[in-house]
Amino acid sequence: MQPKPITVLCTFFIALAAHTQSAFNHDDFQKTVRVTDVEGRPFVNPAADVAGTQFFIEEWKNGSIKLFNNAVYNHIPVRMNLQTQQVHYMEGTNELAVMPSLVRELFIYDTVNGQPIVYDFQSGFPAFEKLTEHSFYLVLSNGKTKLLKSIQKDISEEGGVLGGEVKKEFTAYERYFLFADNKLQQVKLNKSSILQALNSQQAKIEDYVKANSLSYKSATDVGKIVDYYNGL
């Protein structure tokens, strides 16, 4: 998981302050969104026998939800389900999942080594293979060109040979994309892929990487490269 510095979002929330609730209004939120599993019931974990977790972070974290109608709800206990691509939140003792087509963006606030960080998940991008416009991406660089990380979790099985026990666990599948001009372009974390995708500024990028001792194999460093590219 790649953290996003909290300072990136300060301006965003100041600009929205006049239009958003300072605290989570549950009744208002319930009037705006419908909650679901398929039949609209509270979420029940269907995978109690599966090792690992389907969530980005298993523990509940404070978060903010932005809907496609631009309504923003702050100070909500949330977690991101990477198997179903749904945002979960708590209503009393019930865990509920918001319909995927309603949520544009999810901010999850956390701390790592005592430092505050924000994870920014966005949806609404063009469909790509099995990814739909409702799939969520973790934003690693946010500008005219975005660096996005797709994380999907599925249940994998092993064993079961000759009647042996079948072991199940959640497995994460990760892919990286650049988004610009309303197009998604898949990239790999290596020098040739990144430079080919950002070829209009290749020489300057190579100088920047060398001067700052960055690695094309690090998602965090590639996020810095895309930030630099956006500033050229």
MDAnalysis code that builds the backbone (N, CA, C; Angstrom):
import MDAnalysis as mda
import numpy as np

u = mda.Universe.empty(696, n_residues=232, atom_resindex=np.repeat(np.arange(232), 3), trajectory=True)
u.add_TopologyAttr("name", ["N", "CA", "C"] * 232)
u.add_TopologyAttr("resid", np.arange(1, 233))
u.add_TopologyAttr("resname", ["MET", "GLN", "PRO", "LYS", "PRO", "ILE", "THR", "VAL", "LEU", "CYS", "THR", "PHE", "PHE", "ILE", "ALA", "LEU", "ALA", "ALA", "HIS", "THR", "GLN", "SER", "ALA", "PHE", "ASN", "HIS", "ASP", "ASP", "PHE", "GLN", "LYS", "THR", "VAL", "ARG", "VAL", "THR", "ASP", "VAL", "GLU", "GLY", "ARG", "PRO", "PHE", "VAL", "ASN", "PRO", "ALA", "ALA", "ASP", "VAL", "ALA", "GLY", "THR", "GLN", "PHE", "PHE", "ILE", "GLU", "GLU", "TRP", "LYS", "ASN", "GLY", "SER", "ILE", "LYS", "LEU", "PHE", "ASN", "ASN", "ALA", "VAL", "TYR", "ASN", "HIS", "ILE", "PRO", "VAL", "ARG", "MET", "ASN", "LEU", "GLN", "THR", "GLN", "GLN", "VAL", "HIS", "TYR", "MET", "GLU", "GLY", "THR", "ASN", "GLU", "LEU", "ALA", "VAL", "MET", "PRO", "SER", "LEU", "VAL", "ARG", "GLU", "LEU", "PHE", "ILE", "TYR", "ASP", "THR", "VAL", "ASN", "GLY", "GLN", "PRO", "ILE", "VAL", "TYR", "ASP", "PHE", "GLN", "SER", "GLY", "PHE", "PRO", "ALA", "PHE", "GLU", "LYS", "LEU", "THR", "GLU", "HIS", "SER", "PHE", "TYR", "LEU", "VAL", "LEU", "SER", "ASN", "GLY", "LYS", "THR", "LYS", "LEU", "LEU", "LYS", "SER", "ILE", "GLN", "LYS", "ASP", "ILE", "SER", "GLU", "GLU", "GLY", "GLY", "VAL", "LEU", "GLY", "GLY", "GLU", "VAL", "LYS", "LYS", "GLU", "PHE", "THR", "ALA", "TYR", "GLU", "ARG", "TYR", "PHE", "LEU", "PHE", "ALA", "ASP", "ASN", "LYS", "LEU", "GLN", "GLN", "VAL", "LYS", "LEU", "ASN", "LYS", "SER", "SER", "ILE", "LEU", "GLN", "ALA", "LEU", "ASN", "SER", "GLN", "GLN", "ALA", "LYS", "ILE", "GLU", "ASP", "TYR", "VAL", "LYS", "ALA", "ASN", "SER", "LEU", "SER", "TYR", "LYS", "SER", "ALA", "THR", "ASP", "VAL", "GLY", "LYS", "ILE", "VAL", "ASP", "TYR", "TYR", "ASN", "GLY", "LEU"])
u.atoms.positions = np.array([
    [0.846, -1.189, 0.000],
    [0.000, 0.000, 0.000],
    [0.879, 1.236, 0.000],
    [0.556, 2.167, -0.841],
    [1.380, 3.351, -0.978],
    [0.662, 4.543, -0.367],
    [1.246, 5.143, 0.679],
    [0.590, 6.287, 1.315],
    [0.650, 7.526, 0.464],
    [-0.336, 8.381, 0.639],
    [-0.360, 9.668, -0.057],
    [-0.204, 10.739, 1.009],
    [0.747, 11.683, 0.877],
    [0.974, 12.690, 1.905],
    [-0.291, 13.477, 2.199],
    [-0.523, 13.726, 3.480],
    [-1.750, 14.403, 3.887],
    [-1.793, 15.834, 3.393],
    [-0.630, 16.460, 3.180],
    [-0.611, 17.859, 2.752],
    [-1.236, 18.054, 1.385],
    [-1.254, 17.017, 0.556],
    [-1.808, 17.141, -0.793],
    [-3.278, 17.497, -0.752],
    [-3.981, 17.070, 0.306],
    [-5.427, 17.233, 0.352],
    [-5.879, 18.473, 1.125],
    [-4.952, 19.186, 1.748],
    [-5.361, 20.318, 2.590],
    [-6.164, 21.338, 1.796],
    [-5.642, 21.748, 0.637],
    [-6.328, 22.744, -0.181],
    [-7.685, 22.242, -0.621],
    [-7.760, 20.957, -0.940],
    [-9.019, 20.359, -1.395],
    [-10.101, 20.520, -0.338],
    [-9.777, 20.192, 0.917],
    [-10.809, 20.242, 1.944],
    [-11.135, 21.659, 2.376],
    [-10.169, 22.570, 2.299],
    [-10.480, 23.966, 2.594],
    [-11.492, 24.497, 1.577],
    [-11.294, 24.149, 0.302],
    [-12.197, 24.614, -0.753],
    [-13.592, 24.042, -0.593],
    [-13.683, 22.833, -0.033],
    [-14.991, 22.195, 0.116],
    [-15.678, 22.546, 1.430],
    [-14.981, 23.234, 2.313],
    [-15.497, 23.433, 3.663],
    [-16.882, 24.079, 3.678],
    [-17.117, 25.016, 2.773],
    [-18.396, 25.714, 2.760],
    [-19.531, 24.855, 2.246],
    [-19.208, 23.706, 1.653],
    [-20.229, 22.897, 1.004],
    [-20.412, 21.534, 1.643],
    [-19.652, 21.219, 2.701],
    [-19.706, 19.892, 3.280],
    [-20.108, 19.948, 4.737],
    [-20.584, 18.806, 5.243],
    [-20.938, 18.685, 6.635],
    [-19.673, 18.594, 7.469],
    [-19.651, 19.274, 8.631],
    [-18.493, 19.190, 9.500],
    [-18.476, 17.873, 10.258],
    [-19.610, 17.201, 10.328],
    [-19.688, 15.897, 10.964],
    [-20.649, 15.039, 10.171],
    [-20.556, 13.738, 10.375],
    [-21.368, 12.800, 9.609],
    [-22.817, 12.866, 10.070],
    [-23.713, 13.203, 9.152],
    [-25.149, 13.215, 9.421],
    [-25.724, 11.918, 8.866],
    [-25.958, 10.941, 9.751],
    [-26.364, 9.617, 9.289],
    [-27.696, 9.648, 8.560],
    [-28.683, 10.385, 9.096],
    [-30.003, 10.418, 8.461],
    [-29.909, 10.993, 7.055],
    [-29.146, 12.066, 6.897],
    [-28.987, 12.681, 5.577],
    [-28.303, 11.722, 4.619],
    [-27.266, 11.043, 5.121],
    [-26.537, 10.094, 4.289],
    [-27.445, 8.952, 3.842],
    [-28.279, 8.436, 4.752],
    [-29.167, 7.339, 4.416],
    [-30.211, 7.745, 3.381],
    [-30.602, 9.009, 3.381],
    [-31.560, 9.484, 2.383],
    [-30.901, 9.594, 1.009],
    [-29.577, 9.772, 0.997],
    [-28.864, 10.010, -0.254],
    [-28.421, 8.720, -0.925],
    [-27.991, 7.739, -0.130],
    [-27.466, 6.503, -0.703],
    [-28.320, 5.324, -0.288],
    [-28.273, 4.292, -1.089],
    [-28.851, 3.016, -0.712],
    [-27.721, 2.091, -0.305],
    [-27.987, 1.219, 0.669],
    [-26.961, 0.292, 1.121],
    [-27.308, -1.090, 0.619],
    [-26.311, -1.920, 0.556],
    [-26.508, -3.153, -0.183],
    [-25.608, -4.259, 0.303],
    [-26.039, -5.499, 0.395],
    [-25.524, -6.507, -0.482],
    [-26.566, -6.596, -1.590],
    [-26.699, -7.700, -2.273],
    [-27.580, -7.761, -3.433],
    [-29.010, -7.384, -3.069],
    [-29.468, -7.745, -1.865],
    [-30.851, -7.502, -1.474],
    [-30.993, -6.340, -0.507],
    [-29.971, -5.536, -0.388],
    [-30.074, -4.346, 0.442],
    [-29.942, -4.597, 1.921],
    [-29.388, -5.720, 2.339],
    [-29.255, -6.050, 3.742],
    [-27.896, -5.619, 4.267],
    [-27.739, -5.562, 5.612],
    [-26.414, -5.294, 6.155],
    [-25.404, -6.320, 5.659],
    [-24.169, -5.876, 5.514],
    [-23.102, -6.745, 5.025],
    [-22.826, -7.864, 6.014],
    [-22.733, -9.084, 5.509],
    [-22.310, -10.235, 6.296],
    [-21.124, -10.862, 5.585],
    [-20.029, -11.060, 6.304],
    [-18.828, -11.604, 5.688],
    [-19.108, -13.007, 5.151],
    [-19.044, -13.216, 3.833],
    [-19.348, -14.520, 3.268],
    [-18.144, -15.443, 3.245],
    [-17.009, -14.991, 3.784],
    [-15.767, -15.736, 3.620],
    [-15.068, -15.960, 4.957],
    [-15.817, -16.461, 5.942],
    [-15.246, -16.649, 7.270],
    [-14.157, -17.709, 7.293],
    [-14.150, -18.629, 6.324],
    [-13.146, -19.695, 6.278],
    [-11.960, -19.340, 5.397],
    [-11.857, -18.101, 4.990],
    [-10.780, -17.672, 4.089],
    [-9.750, -16.874, 4.880],
    [-8.477, -17.228, 4.724],
    [-7.410, -16.512, 5.415],
    [-7.200, -15.132, 4.798],
    [-6.726, -14.214, 5.624],
    [-6.481, -12.866, 5.134],
    [-7.737, -12.024, 5.173],
    [-7.735, -10.951, 4.434],
    [-8.859, -10.018, 4.436],
    [-9.143, -9.510, 3.029],
    [-10.419, -9.239, 2.770],
    [-10.788, -8.643, 1.492],
    [-10.659, -7.125, 1.516],
    [-10.285, -6.556, 2.668],
    [-10.251, -5.112, 2.814],
    [-8.848, -4.546, 2.595],
    [-8.802, -3.299, 2.169],
    [-7.536, -2.589, 2.009],
    [-6.819, -2.512, 3.357],
    [-7.543, -2.073, 4.368],
    [-7.098, -2.112, 5.757],
    [-8.220, -2.777, 6.548],
    [-7.907, -3.801, 7.292],
    [-8.935, -4.555, 8.010],
    [-9.642, -3.699, 9.060],
    [-8.875, -2.877, 9.777],
    [-9.451, -2.081, 10.859],
    [-10.269, -0.920, 10.304],
    [-11.260, -0.498, 11.069],
    [-12.044, 0.680, 10.699],
    [-11.193, 1.926, 10.862],
    [-11.291, 2.817, 9.868],
    [-10.558, 4.072, 9.889],
    [-11.518, 5.231, 9.649],
    [-11.137, 6.398, 10.167],
    [-11.913, 7.598, 9.871],
    [-11.756, 7.929, 8.384],
    [-12.860, 8.339, 7.748],
    [-12.787, 8.618, 6.326],
    [-13.783, 9.658, 5.871],
    [-13.691, 10.002, 4.592],
    [-14.624, 10.911, 3.937],
    [-15.089, 10.272, 2.639],
    [-16.375, 10.400, 2.348],
    [-16.958, 9.828, 1.144],
    [-17.495, 10.958, 0.276],
    [-17.087, 10.965, -1.000],
    [-17.617, 11.923, -1.967],
    [-18.435, 11.162, -2.996],
    [-19.699, 11.571, -3.166],
    [-20.597, 10.909, -4.101],
    [-20.510, 11.554, -5.478],
    [-21.097, 10.891, -6.471],
    [-21.079, 11.435, -7.830],
    [-21.953, 12.687, -7.957],
    [-22.851, 12.919, -6.990],
    [-23.631, 14.161, -7.013],
    [-22.894, 15.290, -6.297],
    [-21.603, 15.037, -5.943],
    [-20.703, 16.003, -5.299],
    [-20.992, 16.226, -3.826],
    [-21.941, 15.518, -3.229],
    [-22.117, 15.571, -1.778],
    [-20.914, 14.914, -1.107],
    [-20.442, 15.514, -0.007],
    [-19.286, 14.995, 0.721],
    [-19.698, 14.754, 2.168],
    [-19.343, 13.581, 2.686],
    [-19.661, 13.217, 4.061],
    [-18.362, 12.884, 4.785],
    [-18.084, 13.631, 5.866],
    [-16.841, 13.499, 6.602],
    [-17.047, 12.761, 7.920],
    [-15.932, 12.344, 8.524],
    [-15.918, 11.737, 9.857],
    [-16.771, 10.475, 9.921],
    [-16.548, 9.566, 8.980],
    [-17.296, 8.317, 8.914],
    [-16.331, 7.155, 9.142],
    [-16.696, 6.176, 9.986],
    [-15.878, 4.960, 10.073],
    [-16.038, 4.157, 8.782],
    [-14.940, 3.948, 8.058],
    [-15.021, 3.311, 6.740],
    [-13.938, 2.253, 6.584],
    [-14.140, 1.390, 5.607],
    [-13.083, 0.525, 5.088],
    [-13.442, 0.147, 3.658],
    [-12.401, -0.145, 2.866],
    [-12.565, -0.378, 1.436],
    [-12.477, -1.861, 1.129],
    [-13.570, -2.426, 0.563],
    [-13.611, -3.830, 0.181],
    [-13.029, -3.973, -1.231],
    [-11.853, -4.585, -1.325],
    [-11.173, -4.705, -2.616],
    [-11.653, -5.904, -3.418],
    [-12.452, -6.772, -2.822],
    [-13.039, -7.888, -3.566],
    [-14.279, -7.440, -4.317],
    [-15.159, -6.699, -3.636],
    [-16.405, -6.245, -4.259],
    [-16.302, -4.831, -4.806],
    [-15.183, -4.121, -4.495],
    [-15.009, -2.722, -4.895],
    [-16.134, -1.860, -4.331],
    [-16.407, -2.043, -3.040],
    [-17.448, -1.280, -2.350],
    [-16.882, -0.611, -1.106],
    [-17.457, 0.547, -0.787],
    [-17.127, 1.258, 0.439],
    [-18.065, 0.778, 1.543],
    [-17.483, 0.377, 2.679],
    [-18.268, -0.062, 3.824],
    [-18.252, 1.017, 4.906],
    [-19.358, 1.124, 5.639],
    [-19.404, 2.019, 6.793],
    [-20.289, 1.389, 7.857],
    [-20.252, 1.953, 9.076],
    [-20.978, 1.381, 10.200],
    [-22.244, 2.176, 10.498],
    [-23.340, 1.450, 10.731],
    [-24.581, 2.025, 11.237],
    [-24.913, 1.281, 12.521],
    [-24.622, 1.910, 13.664],
    [-24.788, 1.216, 14.936],
    [-23.842, 0.033, 14.986],
    [-24.400, -1.171, 15.113],
    [-23.582, -2.386, 15.113],
    [-23.611, -3.094, 13.765],
    [-24.267, -2.500, 12.792],
    [-24.377, -3.106, 11.462],
    [-23.342, -2.520, 10.509],
    [-22.725, -3.405, 9.733],
    [-21.802, -2.989, 8.684],
    [-22.556, -2.958, 7.363],
    [-22.508, -1.815, 6.689],
    [-23.252, -1.622, 5.452],
    [-22.300, -1.275, 4.318],
    [-22.732, -1.603, 3.095],
    [-21.908, -1.337, 1.911],
    [-22.679, -0.442, 0.954],
    [-22.035, 0.638, 0.524],
    [-22.671, 1.588, -0.379],
    [-22.622, 1.037, -1.803],
    [-23.706, 1.239, -2.554],
    [-23.718, 0.799, -3.945],
    [-22.543, 1.422, -4.695],
    [-21.779, 0.631, -5.443],
    [-20.563, 1.136, -6.100],
    [-20.798, 2.297, -7.042],
    [-21.960, 2.354, -7.675],
    [-22.208, 3.393, -8.673],
    [-22.402, 4.774, -8.061],
    [-22.455, 4.865, -6.728],
    [-22.733, 6.146, -6.085],
    [-21.480, 6.889, -5.629],
    [-20.394, 6.176, -5.374],
    [-19.226, 6.786, -4.742],
    [-18.176, 7.148, -5.798],
    [-17.810, 8.425, -5.811],
    [-16.756, 8.904, -6.716],
    [-15.382, 8.779, -6.070],
    [-15.306, 9.070, -4.764],
    [-13.994, 9.153, -4.127],
    [-14.107, 8.799, -2.647],
    [-13.096, 8.114, -2.139],
    [-13.027, 7.749, -0.724],
    [-11.660, 8.147, -0.192],
    [-11.644, 8.902, 0.908],
    [-10.417, 9.222, 1.614],
    [-10.376, 8.416, 2.909],
    [-9.287, 7.707, 3.132],
    [-9.077, 6.963, 4.376],
    [-7.893, 7.586, 5.099],
    [-8.105, 7.997, 6.353],
    [-7.073, 8.662, 7.142],
    [-6.415, 7.656, 8.078],
    [-5.089, 7.646, 8.078],
    [-4.359, 6.658, 8.859],
    [-3.065, 7.281, 9.362],
    [-2.329, 6.542, 10.152],
    [-0.988, 6.949, 10.572],
    [-0.039, 5.782, 10.342],
    [1.164, 6.087, 9.886],
    [2.220, 5.096, 9.714],
    [3.470, 5.644, 10.379],
    [3.996, 4.891, 11.329],
    [5.166, 5.340, 12.096],
    [4.942, 6.718, 12.704],
    [3.716, 6.938, 13.175],
    [3.389, 8.200, 13.840],
    [3.100, 9.353, 12.911],
    [3.177, 9.133, 11.585],
    [2.954, 10.206, 10.623],
    [1.574, 10.062, 9.974],
    [0.793, 11.151, 9.921],
    [-0.535, 11.075, 9.296],
    [-0.431, 10.937, 7.787],
    [-1.236, 10.064, 7.220],
    [-1.280, 9.875, 5.776],
    [-2.735, 9.758, 5.338],
    [-2.964, 9.967, 4.061],
    [-4.293, 9.841, 3.472],
    [-4.202, 8.910, 2.278],
    [-5.094, 7.912, 2.230],
    [-5.242, 7.066, 1.051],
    [-6.432, 7.590, 0.254],
    [-6.206, 7.874, -1.010],
    [-7.218, 8.481, -1.873],
    [-7.629, 7.459, -2.932],
    [-8.857, 6.942, -2.819],
    [-9.404, 6.021, -3.811],
    [-10.401, 6.772, -4.689],
    [-10.276, 6.607, -5.996],
    [-11.192, 7.260, -6.935],
    [-11.769, 6.238, -7.902],
    [-13.003, 6.491, -8.333],
    [-13.636, 5.686, -9.378],
    [-14.102, 6.621, -10.486],
    [-14.810, 6.064, -11.487],
    [-15.308, 6.889, -12.578],
    [-14.387, 6.949, -13.775],
    [-13.366, 6.079, -13.815],
    [-12.453, 6.042, -14.954],
    [-13.008, 5.116, -16.043],
    [-12.504, 5.226, -17.254],
    [-13.011, 4.354, -18.329],
    [-12.796, 2.877, -17.995],
    [-13.686, 2.040, -18.519],
    [-13.538, 0.598, -18.329],
    [-12.261, 0.121, -19.011],
    [-11.611, -0.875, -18.403],
    [-10.374, -1.443, -18.966],
    [-10.376, -2.932, -18.666],
    [-10.538, -3.726, -19.722],
    [-10.638, -5.172, -19.561],
    [-11.722, -5.485, -18.525],
    [-11.376, -6.175, -17.422],
    [-12.400, -6.532, -16.435],
    [-12.693, -5.407, -15.445],
    [-11.933, -4.334, -15.515],
    [-12.181, -3.181, -14.653],
    [-13.301, -2.343, -15.260],
    [-14.261, -1.934, -14.419],
    [-15.387, -1.146, -14.901],
    [-15.237, 0.303, -14.458],
    [-16.164, 1.138, -14.888],
    [-16.132, 2.539, -14.460],
    [-16.397, 2.691, -12.971],
    [-16.871, 1.608, -12.326],
    [-17.121, 1.647, -10.886],
    [-15.972, 1.069, -10.072],
    [-14.934, 0.587, -10.746],
    [-13.759, 0.071, -10.039],
    [-13.001, 1.233, -9.398],
    [-12.395, 0.958, -8.249],
    [-11.638, 1.982, -7.530],
    [-10.143, 1.824, -7.783],
    [-9.470, 2.974, -7.805],
    [-8.021, 3.016, -7.968],
    [-7.432, 3.857, -6.833],
    [-6.306, 3.404, -6.307],
    [-5.560, 4.201, -5.343],
    [-4.731, 5.220, -6.115],
    [-4.903, 6.491, -5.790],
    [-4.229, 7.571, -6.523],
    [-2.850, 7.811, -5.913],
    [-1.809, 7.614, -6.710],
    [-0.429, 7.817, -6.262],
    [0.140, 9.143, -6.730],
    [-0.434, 9.713, -7.785],
    [-0.091, 11.063, -8.233],
    [-1.343, 11.661, -8.844],
    [-1.689, 12.867, -8.418],
    [-2.969, 13.458, -8.809],
    [-2.724, 14.775, -9.520],
    [-2.847, 14.788, -10.839],
    [-2.634, 15.999, -11.618],
    [-3.224, 15.821, -12.996],
    [-2.719, 16.557, -13.970],
    [-3.238, 16.410, -15.331],
    [-2.988, 14.996, -15.858],
    [-1.909, 14.390, -15.391],
    [-1.676, 12.955, -15.583],
    [-1.686, 12.303, -14.209],
    [-2.524, 11.309, -14.025],
    [-2.635, 10.628, -12.743],
    [-1.897, 9.297, -12.802],
    [-1.251, 8.938, -11.705],
    [-0.727, 7.587, -11.540],
    [-1.677, 6.841, -10.627],
    [-2.235, 5.743, -11.133],
    [-3.259, 4.991, -10.430],
    [-2.799, 3.560, -10.176],
    [-3.216, 3.031, -9.043],
    [-2.926, 1.638, -8.697],
    [-4.239, 0.890, -8.515],
    [-4.458, -0.117, -9.347],
    [-5.624, -0.985, -9.205],
    [-5.260, -2.137, -8.274],
    [-6.078, -2.332, -7.239],
    [-5.880, -3.446, -6.316],
    [-7.187, -4.223, -6.253],
    [-7.157, -5.436, -6.697],
    [-8.318, -6.305, -6.629],
    [-7.951, -7.554, -5.851],
    [-8.869, -7.989, -4.994],
    [-8.632, -9.201, -4.212],
    [-9.645, -10.266, -4.596],
    [-9.142, -11.480, -4.761],
    [-9.979, -12.639, -5.044],
    [-9.546, -13.785, -4.139],
    [-10.406, -14.779, -4.033],
    [-10.106, -15.946, -3.207],
    [-9.349, -16.974, -4.037],
    [-8.180, -17.346, -3.576],
    [-7.402, -18.394, -4.230],
    [-7.437, -19.649, -3.358],
    [-7.314, -20.806, -4.005],
    [-7.372, -22.079, -3.301],
    [-6.143, -22.905, -3.642],
    [-5.687, -23.680, -2.663],
    [-4.612, -24.639, -2.912],
    [-4.833, -25.863, -2.035],
    [-4.261, -26.959, -2.433],
    [-4.471, -28.211, -1.713],
    [-5.645, -28.961, -2.280],
    [-6.207, -29.848, -1.484],
    [-7.363, -30.625, -1.907],
    [-7.018, -31.846, -2.719],
    [-5.717, -32.130, -2.918],
    [-5.301, -33.303, -3.683],
    [-5.538, -34.561, -2.856],
    [-6.166, -35.554, -3.473],
    [-6.440, -36.838, -2.813],
    [-7.211, -36.653, -1.513],
    [-8.168, -35.753, -1.552],
    [-9.031, -35.558, -0.394],
    [-8.447, -34.693, 0.694],
    [-7.286, -34.068, 0.447],
    [-6.689, -33.207, 1.462],
    [-7.467, -31.920, 1.647],
    [-7.134, -31.200, 2.708],
    [-7.830, -29.957, 3.041],
    [-7.538, -28.881, 2.002],
    [-8.584, -28.181, 1.592],
    [-8.438, -27.051, 0.681],
    [-8.222, -25.787, 1.499],
    [-7.130, -25.106, 1.238],
    [-6.842, -23.863, 1.932],
    [-7.223, -22.682, 1.051],
    [-7.966, -21.752, 1.631],
    [-8.418, -20.585, 0.900],
    [-7.800, -19.331, 1.517],
    [-7.435, -18.401, 0.665],
    [-6.935, -17.121, 1.158],
    [-7.208, -16.027, 0.138],
    [-7.274, -14.799, 0.636],
    [-7.433, -13.657, -0.256],
    [-6.083, -13.308, -0.865],
    [-6.077, -13.165, -2.179],
    [-4.864, -12.801, -2.914],
    [-5.084, -11.472, -3.620],
    [-4.128, -10.563, -3.477],
    [-4.229, -9.241, -4.098],
    [-3.571, -9.257, -5.476],
    [-4.248, -8.639, -6.436],
    [-3.730, -8.488, -7.793],
    [-3.604, -6.996, -8.078],
    [-2.391, -6.558, -8.381],
    [-2.112, -5.130, -8.519],
    [-1.661, -4.792, -9.934],
    [-2.156, -3.675, -10.427],
    [-1.726, -3.147, -11.720],
    [-1.631, -1.630, -11.618],
    [-0.787, -1.052, -12.467],
    [-0.578, 0.395, -12.451],
    [-1.006, 1.003, -13.777],
    [-1.542, 2.227, -13.692],
    [-2.047, 2.915, -14.880],
    [-1.681, 4.392, -14.817],
    [-1.524, 4.982, -15.996],
    [-1.515, 6.432, -16.136],
    [-2.844, 6.838, -16.757],
    [-3.414, 7.919, -16.242],
    [-4.684, 8.420, -16.774],
    [-4.479, 9.853, -17.226],
    [-4.731, 10.093, -18.524],
    [-4.638, 11.440, -19.094],
    [-5.507, 11.495, -20.333],
    [-6.070, 12.659, -20.596],
    [-6.925, 12.849, -21.775],
    [-8.055, 11.815, -21.823],
    [-8.581, 11.490, -20.645],
    [-9.693, 10.543, -20.494],
    [-9.355, 9.145, -20.987],
    [-8.070, 8.772, -20.923],
    [-7.646, 7.438, -21.343],
    [-6.789, 6.800, -20.263],
    [-6.998, 5.498, -20.056],
    [-6.166, 4.716, -19.160],
    [-5.084, 4.010, -19.963],
    [-3.853, 4.096, -19.489],
    [-2.741, 3.391, -20.115],
    [-2.042, 2.551, -19.050],
    [-2.028, 1.237, -19.218],
    [-1.366, 0.385, -18.249],
    [0.147, 0.518, -18.380],
    [0.832, 0.607, -17.241],
    [2.282, 0.702, -17.217],
    [2.834, -0.297, -16.216],
    [4.108, -0.605, -16.371],
    [4.807, -1.453, -15.421],
    [5.847, -0.628, -14.682],
    [6.220, -1.103, -13.504],
    [7.207, -0.381, -12.720],
    [8.615, -0.747, -13.193],
    [8.945, -0.232, -14.365],
    [10.309, -0.356, -14.864],
    [10.617, 0.857, -15.738],
    [11.880, 1.074, -16.013],
    [12.326, 2.287, -16.698],
    [11.729, 2.416, -18.091],
    [11.770, 1.346, -18.876],
    [11.313, 1.444, -20.262],
    [9.826, 1.756, -20.345],
    [9.014, 1.147, -19.477],
    [7.575, 1.375, -19.514],
    [7.231, 2.807, -19.125],
    [7.865, 3.305, -18.060],
    [7.553, 4.654, -17.581],
    [8.033, 5.714, -18.574],
    [9.231, 5.561, -19.097],
    [9.752, 6.552, -20.037],
    [8.989, 6.531, -21.356],
    [8.552, 5.363, -21.783],
    [7.766, 5.302, -23.009],
    [6.434, 6.005, -22.829],
    [5.825, 5.857, -21.655],
    [4.528, 6.487, -21.398],
    [4.653, 8.001, -21.260],
    [5.809, 8.466, -20.766],
    [6.029, 9.903, -20.551],
    [7.110, 10.425, -21.503],
    [7.086, 9.934, -22.745],
    [8.213, 10.164, -23.657],
    [8.389, 11.606, -24.096],
    [7.377, 12.449, -23.911],
    [7.528, 13.844, -24.341],
    [8.535, 14.605, -23.482],
    [8.832, 14.065, -22.281],
    [9.784, 14.726, -21.385],
    [10.851, 13.741, -20.904],
    [11.203, 12.802, -21.764],
    [12.064, 11.701, -21.345],
    [13.416, 12.179, -20.807],
    [14.069, 13.077, -21.499],
    [15.399, 13.525, -21.079],
    [15.348, 14.204, -19.714],
    [14.356, 15.080, -19.514],
    [14.240, 15.773, -18.226],
    [13.914, 14.796, -17.106],
    [13.083, 13.797, -17.394],
    [12.739, 12.805, -16.377],
    [13.969, 11.999, -15.973],
    [14.766, 11.593, -16.954],
    [15.976, 10.826, -16.639],
    [16.925, 11.643, -15.767],
    [17.066, 12.928, -16.074],
    [17.915, 13.798, -15.243],
    [17.355, 13.919, -13.830],
    [16.030, 14.051, -13.725],
    [15.380, 14.200, -12.419],
    [15.558, 12.930, -11.585],
    [15.374, 11.783, -12.202],
    [15.524, 10.508, -11.491],
    [16.953, 10.344, -10.982],
    [17.911, 10.660, -11.823],
    [19.315, 10.524, -11.429],
    [19.670, 11.498, -10.317],
    [19.218, 12.737, -10.429],
    [19.559, 13.758, -9.432],
    [18.958, 13.459, -8.067],
    [17.820, 12.750, -8.064],
    [17.120, 12.479, -6.803],
    [17.209, 11.018, -6.365],
    [18.046, 10.242, -7.066],
    [18.274, 8.835, -6.713],
    [16.964, 8.060, -6.586],
    [16.096, 8.223, -7.580],
    [14.806, 7.541, -7.576],
    [14.885, 6.216, -8.321],
    [13.915, 5.355, -8.043],
    [13.865, 4.044, -8.684],
    [12.564, 3.897, -9.466],
    [12.672, 3.410, -10.694],
    [11.477, 3.153, -11.498],
    [10.709, 1.938, -10.991],
    [11.312, 1.170, -10.095],
    [10.659, -0.025, -9.554],
    [9.851, 0.270, -8.295],
    [9.956, 1.477, -7.792],
    [9.233, 1.881, -6.589],
    [8.002, 2.690, -6.973],
    [6.814, 2.244, -6.536],
    [5.588, 2.975, -6.840],
    [5.621, 4.378, -6.237],
    [6.186, 4.501, -5.046],
    [6.302, 5.822, -4.414],
    [7.169, 6.748, -5.258],
    [8.300, 6.237, -5.736],
    [9.204, 7.054, -6.558],
    [8.578, 7.393, -7.907],
    [7.865, 6.434, -8.504],
    [7.206, 6.729, -9.782],
    [6.131, 7.797, -9.576],
    [5.467, 7.781, -8.420],
    [4.531, 8.861, -8.107],
    [5.220, 10.214, -8.105],
    [6.442, 10.279, -7.559],
    [7.213, 11.524, -7.566],
    [7.593, 11.919, -8.999],
    [7.916, 10.920, -9.820],
    [8.261, 11.192, -11.216],
    [7.073, 11.799, -11.952],
    [5.885, 11.249, -11.729],
    [4.685, 11.782, -12.396],
    [4.347, 13.170, -11.860],
    [4.556, 13.394, -10.556],
    [4.375, 14.739, -10.005],
    [5.274, 15.730, -10.728],
    [6.535, 15.338, -10.905],
    [7.501, 16.198, -11.600],
    [7.064, 16.436, -13.041],
    [6.668, 15.382, -13.731],
    [6.198, 15.483, -15.112],
    [5.032, 16.459, -15.224],
    [4.112, 16.401, -14.256],
    [2.950, 17.297, -14.284],
    [3.351, 18.762, -14.096],
    [4.504, 18.987, -13.492],
    [4.957, 20.357, -13.264],
    [5.765, 20.950, -14.391],
    [6.061, 20.153, -15.406],
    [6.878, 20.651, -16.522],
    [6.052, 21.477, -17.503],
])
